[in-house]
């Protein structure tokens, strides 16, 4: 006991440019958070925030209490949020809730307020700093793995790279025994580690489109498994990008687990990966080809055209992808809450009109030209033209 009391964590200072982490917790009567930084593999506390719930706050759903804890942290620790990038580590879908426009008024207001800061979200795969005084309060809720958990889909992934090319094999098994297999051939050079991540990203996107609620990923590559479970650090810049992209997708699943298995237990995916890396597309017509790495898709649109603001918003809504330009990324985080995606199209919320459809620049110019050249011709004014298009 004396040794434990003598080694209690102390608050530490930060240096410019450091990325900070934020852990949140909520109970029936209070919310709290702790701001930390990582040094030599150890998380050190910077500051604590605690707030006693009162009045209507006590009746907030658990997820809204966590959102309140995040907003209070941004208010009270504003100098840290303004000067540093902050990564919120949580096992709750906060990013999805704080990026939707069709939510309760306070959530929309909080989303707009948080948009001015450089905030990212990561799944909590390990306890780490959450054990520090348990963030002052205990998170009182039913474990999500208990009663009512849906049956999990099983995903086998494997990547292969050699002198002839690179590819991946994917096997997705449904709870009822159905199997979905696919070989992916890459139109770019990739290492075995990159091929494994590409395979995982491709199948996770498909699982999200299929509205899979619970998924268990099996991989025979220890590096990928350890990096996703925070056992290994992604020191390489490319691996760090892949890791961030996988975590962005993983947090969208209510139930996501990953395990490292021996190669012999991943035989079918391994065979499909080797097939994709050795054969040419002409010799295997049903093989899917990926023209570019998943971590570079956000830089250009299909066909090499520059990415438009509509595409940037859609990608951020779908998988959290931010533009490479820091200024554009900051503007997107500040304004994204006013937009929503419906049936693959982007719409903006309006106070006096229904949902306003957002158009690509070339389509917008076409609409303006066709409307202006209509029955009114050049007699229509600019303001009248704008209102006519809105209708």
N, C-alpha and C positions, 0 to 999 in steps of 0.2 A: 504494500500500500504506500509506504514512504517513497519507494522508487518511482511508482506511478505518479504520485503527487509532485515529485521533484522534476518530472519530465513532461509536464503539461505544455501544450503548444503556446507560443507567444505570438502576438501580432507582429507582422513584419512590414517593411516598406517596399515600394515598387520603384522600378526604373522606367524611363520613357521607352515606348515601343514594346513593352512586355504584354503578352496576351493573358488575360485574367479569366478565371473560372468562377461561376456562381452556382451554388447549390441552394435549393429551396426546400422548405418543409411547411406543413400546415397541420393544425389540429382542430378540434372543435371550437377552441376559444382563442387561438393565437396563430400567427404566421411568423416565420423567421427565415433568414438567409445568411449565408456566409460567403464572403468574397475571398478567393484564394489565388495563389500563384504557384507554379510548379518550379522547383529548383532541385536539380540533381535527382530527379525521379520522386521527389517528396513534395506533397502539397502543403504549403504554409498559409495559415489564415492571415488576411489583411484587415478585415473589418466584419463586424456582426451587425445585423439589423433585426430587431424584434418589434412586433406590433400586436397589441391585444385587440381582438375583434370586438366590435360593439354594434348594437342595433342591427340593421339589415345585414351587415357583414357576416354575422354568425350564421345566417341562412344561405350564404353562397354555396354552390356546389363545390366539391373538393378541387376540381380543376380551376375554378374561378378564384379560389383562395390562393392557389399557387400563382396564378396570374397577378393577383393583388400583391403578393410578396415580391414579384419581379418589378412591378411598377413602383412600389415603395422603396425598393432597393435603388432604382434609377433616380428617384427623387432625393433620397438621403445621401447617396453616394455619387451624386452628379459629377463631381470633378473626376472621379475614376472612370465613369462611363463616357465622359467627353474626351478623355485623353487616351483611352485604351480600347482595344477590341475585347469584348466580353463574351465568353462562351457559357451558355446556360446548360448545365448538365442535369438532365431529368429523365425519368421514365414515363412521363406524361406527354401527350401530344400538344404541347403549348404552341409550337410553331404553327400547326394547322389552325388552331383556334385564333391566334393573334394575326393571321393573314387573311381571314375571311371577312367579307363585308356584311354578310347576312347573319350577324350575330347580335346579341343584346347591346343596347346603347353604350353601356360602360366598357364592354370589351372592344367595341369599335373605337371608343375614345382612348382607351389604353393603347391600342395598336398604333394609332396615329402618334401618340406621345412617345412611344418606344421607337418609332421609325426614324427619329433623328440620331439614334445611337447605332454604333456598329455592333449589333447583337447577333450571335449565331446560336444554334441549338445542337446539342449532341446527346445521344442516348446514354443513360447511366448504366454502364456495363459492369461497374465495380463500385463498392461502397466508398472507399477512399475518404475524402474529407467529410462525407456525410456522417461518419462516426464521431466526429469532433463534437462532443456534448450533444450529439444527435440533433444539431442545429437548434438547441434550446427547447424545442418541442418535438414530440413524437408524431410522425405522420400516421394518423388514425384512419385506416381504410382497410377494406377486405383485400387480401392478396389476389391479384389478377389471375394467378395460376390455379386458384381454387375453383369453387363451384361455378358452373356456367362457362368454363373455358371451351372454345370450339376445338374440334379435332384439327390437328396440325397437318399441313402438307409437308412432304419431305423433298428437299432439293439436293441433288447430287451435282457438283460442279467440278470440272477439271480443265486445266489449260495445258497446251503443249506448244513448244516453239523449237524449231530446228532450222537448218540451212535452207530448206525449201519454203518455209513460211511459218505462220503461227495460226493457231485455231483453238477452239474450245468445245467441250462436250457438256451437254446439259440434260439431266433427267429429272423431271418433276413428277412426283408420285402423289396422287390424290388420296384422301382417306378411304375412298371406296375401292381402291386398287387400280384406278386408271393411271396410265403412264403417258407422259408427253416428253418425247425425245427430240433433240435438235443438235446439229453440228453447225458451228459458226467458224467461218474462215475470215481472217483479218486481212484487209487490204493495206496493212501497214506493218512495220517491224515491231515486235513485242518480245519481251522476256517471258519466261515461264510464270513469274510472279504477276506481271501485267496481264498475261493471258488469263490467269485465274481470276483476277479482279474483273476483267471484261466479261467473262462468263457469268460471274455472280451478278454484275450489274444488269446484264441483258435479261436474265431470268427473273430478277426481282422486279424489274419494270413490267414484265409480262404478268407476274403474279399480282401486282397491284391492279393492272387492267382487268384481271379476272376476279378482282375483289376478294382475294384470299385474306382471311383474317388472322390465321396462325400459320407460321412456316418455320420449319427446322432445317437448317442448311448443314450439309455434310461436305467437308473438303478434306483432301489428303495432303494439302500443303500446310505445313505447320506455321509458316510465316504469316499467312493470311489469317489463320485462326487466332494466333497469338496477338497480332496487331488489332484485330477487332475486339478482343477481350482485354485490351490494354496490357497484355503481358509483354509485348515488344513495342518499342517506339519506332514510328515511321520516320526515319532520319532523312531518307531520300525524298526530294521534292515531289517527284512523280508518284511515289507510293503514298505520300501524305495526301495528294489530291484524290487518288483512288479511295483511300480510306475515308476521307471526308464525304465523298459522293455515296459510298456504300452506307455510311451512317445516316446520311440524309434520307435514304430510301428505307433503311431498317426501322427508323423511328415512326414511319407511316403504318407499320404493321402493329396491331394491338398486342400480338404475341410473336416475338422473334427470338430464336435461339440459334446458336451455331456450335458445331462440334468438329473436332479433328479426328478423322478415322484413318485406319491403315489403307494403303493403296489397293489391297485385294478386296476391300469392302466397297470400293468406288470403281470397280472394273468397267462397268458399262459406260460411265461418263469418260473414263480414261480412254477407252477404245474410240469413242466418238471424237474426242479431242485430237487423237493421233490421226484419225481419218481426215479431219479438217485441215491439219497442218501439212499433210503429205499430198493430198490430191488437188488437182486444179478444179476451178468451178465448172469447166466444161465437162470434166469426167464425173461430176456429181451434181447434176442440175438442181436437186432439191436442197442443196446446202445454202444456208443464208450467209451473206457476205456483209461484213461491217467495214465501210470505207475509211472510217477515222476513229481514233480513240474516243471513248465516252467522255473523258475529261477535257477534250478539245471541241466537243460539239457546240458548246455555247459561244465559240468565237466567230463562227460563220454559219450562215443558213445553208440548207441543202443546195448543192450546185455551186457553192463558193460565193454566193451573194452576201453582202454585208448584213449583219443581224439588225433587224428593226426593233424599235421600242416595244412593239406588240409582241414579238417573239421573245424578247427579254422578259417581259412580264409573265407570259405563259410559262416559260421555263422555270421562273422563280416560283410560280404557283404550283407547278407540278413536282419539282424535285429540289427546290431551294437553290438553283444555280444562279450565281450573281455574275454580272459583267466583269471583265478583267479590269476595266477602268475604275479606279476608286471613287471618282466623282459620280459616275453613272451608277455605281453600286449604292452609294449613299442616297442618291435621289430615288432610286427604286425602292429602297427600304422605307423611305419617308412617305411614299405615295401608294405603295402596293395595296394597302388596306381598302382603298376606294375602288378596287377592281375585283372582278370575279370571273370565273370561267364556267361557261355553260355550253355543253355539247361541242367542246373543242374550240369555242369562240370566246373572245375576250370582250367583256362589257364593263362599263363604268357606271357607278351609282350616281344618280342625280336627285336633287331635292324636289324639282318641279316636273321632271319627265320620268317615264319608265326607264328600264335599263338601256343605256346608250351603247350601241355596238361600236367597238374600236376597229378601224380599218388600217391596213397597211398603207404606207404613203402612196404607192402607185394606184391602189384601189380608191383611195380617198380622192386623188386627182381625177380619176375617171368619173366618180360620182359627182364631183363639182362641175366637171365639164358637161356631163349629160344633163344635169339639172339646169345649168345656166343656159344651155342651148335648147331648152324646151320651149313651151308655148309662150313664155314671157320674154325670151330672148335677152337682149342686153338691157331691157327696161327694168329688170329686177335689181334691187339694191343689195349691197353686201349683207346687211343685217337680215333682210327678208329672205335672202338666199340661205343663210345659215339656219333660220327657223324652219324653212321649208324642208331642208335636209334632215333636221331633227325629227320632223313629223314622219 
